[in-house]
């Protein structure tokens, strides 16, 4: 760990880097699963970095966590049981727990160290881990294996994982989507972060197509996440019954929000033409 | 000019940099107005860089140019005369000229060198400059001064300028908006690129408020532009009569598009809560 480090750069690939000036590298370790860093950044505040990839920051984390959680939860009429796979920083669980109708939240994170570090260095982000509401159950373990053991149980599954290299790899497979479908009840919804529609066009296309083999409705939506190197981030939703393009929600949105609102619930699914070309036709512009 | 240069970095500010690997710095010069670079990038192809700021690239330029041009043009029932201030790379003019109803396009660029360089190094981007349609009139000069001389003439004014330091500075003032209003006909619309809602919150707030002193309707809209360091870019529209939130357009959209479509015409105006806080309440999250 070098305390003199002045900058930290995520290389999205060898051709594109995003650099943040930091005042201090607060923590660095190799867990059994990944390389974990916590840096005190200036532009976005404190940052969590896994295997060199910017995961989240104190200032922008609300975008990712509101958008992965509330979009699926608000389109389900009454989500009672929610499974989060990954999400060890606690941000996703924090947002899910705000929905009064949700009675049980299971968080299945493979890397205990991420949870520990989040509790130490990111108190607001990890508030649900530090003071778990009664309905939140935290499991350290492999979400892929766990999903195989469950049948007709969850209303919503959120896959809050890192990139499809390292521990997240098996979460981007046909087998996982098939098992997730089985683990969901009628009306169930799966959402997975599905990377940048600019940098990972083939991956996004493949996720979209693969989900379609296990679910009748698959939709991709977009959020602006500045800590990721293109700023444009996708989530892909697989749904058994409810279609985000037509469903209307009557439950009130938990307040306050900093990114999500009920108009964004619809507009996030409006895709630029080049993203439609990618998803539906496998035509890649970037 | 160093041909060995391997990377080029835009420092949005001292705390945030976006780096592109390049194979060659193709051109570099100081014009009377700004420092101009053309680099052969790998991720986004050839890039135009002004005063160290990434302006556009071969691969992503369609996003900026479709979104600055078609959003205002498609909400006006019959735009006949369009003024472009800045836009020396020609991309905005190229998109505007696709609308059959437009009879006259005046392009007023202060820096002749940008036009020359675009014609030399960016043939597709500058197609309208290289083979100007009869309706396109190219002027080298100061758009701010020009607008003062015009009254009740244009249907749409597009301000396709660089950042509000350097030659673009006077385009972000109350006086300019007042003169632009005078230069517009009844039903006229002004659109200006208004920077990142994440990095330039105070500036965006000020533009929004200042436009409101000369126009009854002011709306901000968003596009995802990966070559800018947060990926989230805003345009702010000032309108005399037509409100983008309620107007409906009956003219067909020029085809093909790679980003814009008629759903984006509406969804681009749906703003995250933190952007609304910035615009309406002067509350800054970043």
Boltz contact constraints between the chains, C-beta under 6 A:
constraints:
  - contact:
      token1: [A, 15]
      token2: [B, 21]
      max_distance: 6.0
  - contact:
      token1: [A, 15]
      token2: [B, 42]
      max_distance: 6.0
  - contact:
      token1: [A, 15]
      token2: [B, 43]
      max_distance: 6.0
  - contact:
      token1: [A, 16]
      token2: [B, 43]
      max_distance: 6.0
  - contact:
      token1: [A, 17]
      token2: [B, 19]
      max_distance: 6.0
  - contact:
      token1: [A, 18]
      token2: [B, 18]
      max_distance: 6.0
  - contact:
      token1: [A, 19]
      token2: [B, 17]
      max_distance: 6.0
  - contact:
      token1: [A, 21]
      token2: [B, 15]
      max_distance: 6.0
  - contact:
      token1: [A, 42]
      token2: [B, 15]
      max_distance: 6.0
  - contact:
      token1: [A, 43]
      token2: [B, 15]
      max_distance: 6.0
  - contact:
      token1: [A, 43]
      token2: [B, 16]
      max_distance: 6.0
  - contact:
      token1: [A, 59]
      token2: [B, 286]
      max_distance: 6.0
  - contact:
      token1: [A, 198]
      token2: [B, 226]
      max_distance: 6.0
  - contact:
      token1: [A, 224]
      token2: [B, 232]
      max_distance: 6.0
  - contact:
      token1: [A, 226]
      token2: [B, 198]
      max_distance: 6.0
  - contact:
      token1: [A, 226]
      token2: [B, 230]
      max_distance: 6.0
  - contact:
      token1: [A, 230]
      token2: [B, 226]
      max_distance: 6.0
  - contact:
      token1: [A, 230]
      token2: [B, 231]
      max_distance: 6.0
  - contact:
      token1: [A, 231]
      token2: [B, 230]
      max_distance: 6.0
  - contact:
      token1: [A, 231]
      token2: [B, 231]
      max_distance: 6.0
  - contact:
      token1: [A, 231]
      token2: [B, 232]
      max_distance: 6.0
  - contact:
      token1: [A, 232]
      token2: [B, 224]
      max_distance: 6.0
  - contact:
      token1: [A, 232]
      token2: [B, 231]
      max_distance: 6.0
  - contact:
      token1: [A, 257]
      token2: [B, 273]
      max_distance: 6.0
  - contact:
      token1: [A, 258]
      token2: [B, 273]
      max_distance: 6.0
  - contact:
      token1: [A, 258]
      token2: [B, 274]
      max_distance: 6.0
  - contact:
      token1: [A, 259]
      token2: [B, 272]
      max_distance: 6.0
  - contact:
      token1: [A, 259]
      token2: [B, 273]
      max_distance: 6.0
  - contact:
      token1: [A, 261]
      token2: [B, 273]
      max_distance: 6.0
  - contact:
      token1: [A, 263]
      token2: [B, 270]
      max_distance: 6.0
  - contact:
      token1: [A, 264]
      token2: [B, 270]
      max_distance: 6.0
  - contact:
      token1: [A, 267]
      token2: [B, 267]
      max_distance: 6.0
  - contact:
      token1: [A, 267]
      token2: [B, 270]
      max_distance: 6.0
  - contact:
      token1: [A, 270]
      token2: [B, 263]
      max_distance: 6.0
  - contact:
      token1: [A, 270]
      token2: [B, 264]
      max_distance: 6.0
  - contact:
      token1: [A, 270]
      token2: [B, 267]
      max_distance: 6.0
  - contact:
      token1: [A, 272]
      token2: [B, 259]
      max_distance: 6.0
  - contact:
      token1: [A, 273]
      token2: [B, 257]
      max_distance: 6.0
  - contact:
      token1: [A, 273]
      token2: [B, 258]
      max_distance: 6.0
  - contact:
      token1: [A, 273]
      token2: [B, 259]
      max_distance: 6.0
  - contact:
      token1: [A, 273]
      token2: [B, 261]
      max_distance: 6.0
  - contact:
      token1: [A, 274]
      token2: [B, 258]
      max_distance: 6.0
  - contact:
      token1: [A, 286]
      token2: [B, 59]
      max_distance: 6.0
